[in-house]
């Protein structure tokens, strides 16, 4: 996993609520057996017509918006557990997703792929959307070490929560699996005293 | 202070805690399927390690399989490759596979319970969000991503933060024509598609207790649709009776010993939940969804509500519905009966019982997809296949099918489908498809009438 450093970037706004993982990556694109290339089909059916031509109204097709930060409405990533959604977002080039609320499984999948989910309150989320609307080039700063998200233009900054263990993993590029393998003896000892069924 | 059912099982599975509040949770059973496992196996290969406990890992092929001619090679190249990859990985790592052609093949959340692999008190995971289904047995069962599939394959453990606890009580007697699918659609319509996020839910109350094991599975199955990681129901005599005699159930004295343990699995009287809701069973009617998330549901007697906000309007535009409209009388061209929510033998019996002696409306395409080879076999044994054929329903072979349209079973663009599945997201059943979630009874009635009706007048005549 990539190490997560400070991000300084403009952002792509998606003020839609309950964006489910079927929208992020439709099921028909889950047939791959590697983790690569999912970015091409990120938000496939919102982004492209059935003949593969781009839908001009969709934000990812609008050249005025770009950046490593995706800002979305509440309950982002609900639905299916497919990690392909996180792979698609990462592969497309996003490093941070900001919302007022994330679905649990998506949040875990994002963290396991070096994507930082930043939870801000509804009011601040609207401020972010307004700032981007006023100026699509508005830059933001995401500092994982200090756990702050800042709108650089106004200087307004909020702090966000992250589990200290997951923070350490992101900063160092560690996987959970490295840690679990390192405690294998402890796991074996636990197994010995488990019930037989 | 007493413990909740959830606490009792969780606490018994914590190997150790990590600084900051995460815990290492031991996993009793791990189900895998073709879609979310290949990258996990690649990860193991890259690290040069094997599967930690093959005796606790079970594989099947379900998401991507055709539901016609399963004895022939899969036509679609990518699907064929992915299913073949599962076969190769299971062979290489020594994992038991109930793949295509095996008498136990089926949807992962159907086969676990019917084989007796799913048992009370277990922790169960799978790279599929509907793993919550197994909670009906009093298990902590939840869906995980592929990185976590790799973790469990490698170590039989997961790093997890303990969720908050919610109890939802349904008290009283259900009205005629109301099935467990209606109960869960009702609950989600009350709590919204995100109301359970951060929680693990226990379903309780007299109406829940009155349900069969299969009906309880339907409820737990859709816990994720309100954002909850999982749902569970305390095991009781019905649970023990269901597990008894199944292929992988403990036998003889071992079974008695297991039951003695299972009987300790309930929430203590003084256990505290972070949130609790109680709904009267009498308030529940046959339910339908009108929007693009499972929280957008109404009773059959209600009209589509009105809400401000872009997301709500976007959803109604997609569905082609308007606020204030009734769903009654809406013409429907597609009906799908199947999925891990409603593809068990009891579901098929309910449908067959309703359609016996009737014929589907000419313009409706009706697909009935059993949850497993065993369900298919039982349906044929009971002659349900003949009832379906006489009604003009297409009775197919097991798989996830049109619930998510990974195989060729899709609903065309713009068409409405009354579906017994679990998600009405945009394009879920095919690009542009419009899904209306409902119970098997509602689906059966829609197939016969060719439009949405309040079928309760019909069943009371019987």
Boltz contact constraints between the chains, C-beta under 6 A:
constraints:
  - contact:
      token1: [A, 16]
      token2: [B, 311]
      max_distance: 6.0
  - contact:
      token1: [A, 17]
      token2: [B, 311]
      max_distance: 6.0
  - contact:
      token1: [A, 18]
      token2: [B, 193]
      max_distance: 6.0
  - contact:
      token1: [A, 18]
      token2: [B, 293]
      max_distance: 6.0
  - contact:
      token1: [A, 20]
      token2: [B, 425]
      max_distance: 6.0
  - contact:
      token1: [A, 22]
      token2: [B, 425]
      max_distance: 6.0
  - contact:
      token1: [A, 22]
      token2: [B, 428]
      max_distance: 6.0
  - contact:
      token1: [A, 26]
      token2: [B, 427]
      max_distance: 6.0
  - contact:
      token1: [A, 27]
      token2: [B, 404]
      max_distance: 6.0
  - contact:
      token1: [A, 27]
      token2: [B, 406]
      max_distance: 6.0
  - contact:
      token1: [A, 30]
      token2: [B, 35]
      max_distance: 6.0
  - contact:
      token1: [A, 31]
      token2: [B, 78]
      max_distance: 6.0
  - contact:
      token1: [A, 31]
      token2: [B, 79]
      max_distance: 6.0
  - contact:
      token1: [A, 31]
      token2: [B, 82]
      max_distance: 6.0
  - contact:
      token1: [A, 33]
      token2: [B, 38]
      max_distance: 6.0
  - contact:
      token1: [A, 33]
      token2: [B, 85]
      max_distance: 6.0
  - contact:
      token1: [A, 35]
      token2: [B, 39]
      max_distance: 6.0
  - contact:
      token1: [A, 45]
      token2: [B, 427]
      max_distance: 6.0
  - contact:
      token1: [A, 45]
      token2: [B, 431]
      max_distance: 6.0
  - contact:
      token1: [A, 75]
      token2: [B, 194]
      max_distance: 6.0
  - contact:
      token1: [A, 80]
      token2: [B, 129]
      max_distance: 6.0
  - contact:
      token1: [A, 81]
      token2: [B, 128]
      max_distance: 6.0
  - contact:
      token1: [A, 81]
      token2: [B, 129]
      max_distance: 6.0
  - contact:
      token1: [A, 81]
      token2: [B, 143]
      max_distance: 6.0
  - contact:
      token1: [A, 81]
      token2: [B, 145]
      max_distance: 6.0
  - contact:
      token1: [A, 83]
      token2: [B, 145]
      max_distance: 6.0
  - contact:
      token1: [A, 83]
      token2: [B, 146]
      max_distance: 6.0
  - contact:
      token1: [A, 103]
      token2: [B, 227]
      max_distance: 6.0
  - contact:
      token1: [A, 104]
      token2: [B, 229]
      max_distance: 6.0
  - contact:
      token1: [A, 105]
      token2: [B, 143]
      max_distance: 6.0
  - contact:
      token1: [A, 109]
      token2: [B, 145]
      max_distance: 6.0
  - contact:
      token1: [A, 112]
      token2: [B, 147]
      max_distance: 6.0
  - contact:
      token1: [A, 163]
      token2: [B, 20]
      max_distance: 6.0
  - contact:
      token1: [A, 164]
      token2: [B, 20]
      max_distance: 6.0
  - contact:
      token1: [A, 165]
      token2: [B, 18]
      max_distance: 6.0
  - contact:
      token1: [A, 165]
      token2: [B, 20]
      max_distance: 6.0
  - contact:
      token1: [A, 165]
      token2: [B, 22]
      max_distance: 6.0
  - contact:
      token1: [A, 176]
      token2: [B, 151]
      max_distance: 6.0
  - contact:
      token1: [A, 176]
      token2: [B, 159]
      max_distance: 6.0
  - contact:
      token1: [A, 177]
      token2: [B, 151]
      max_distance: 6.0
  - contact:
      token1: [A, 177]
      token2: [B, 154]
      max_distance: 6.0
  - contact:
      token1: [A, 180]
      token2: [B, 151]
      max_distance: 6.0
  - contact:
      token1: [A, 180]
      token2: [B, 155]
      max_distance: 6.0
  - contact:
      token1: [A, 180]
      token2: [B, 157]
      max_distance: 6.0
  - contact:
      token1: [A, 186]
      token2: [B, 16]
      max_distance: 6.0
  - contact:
      token1: [A, 187]
      token2: [B, 15]
      max_distance: 6.0
  - contact:
      token1: [A, 187]
      token2: [B, 155]
      max_distance: 6.0
  - contact:
      token1: [A, 187]
      token2: [B, 157]
      max_distance: 6.0
  - contact:
      token1: [A, 190]
      token2: [B, 15]
      max_distance: 6.0
  - contact:
      token1: [A, 190]
      token2: [B, 26]
      max_distance: 6.0
  - contact:
      token1: [A, 197]
      token2: [B, 250]
      max_distance: 6.0
  - contact:
      token1: [A, 197]
      token2: [B, 258]
      max_distance: 6.0
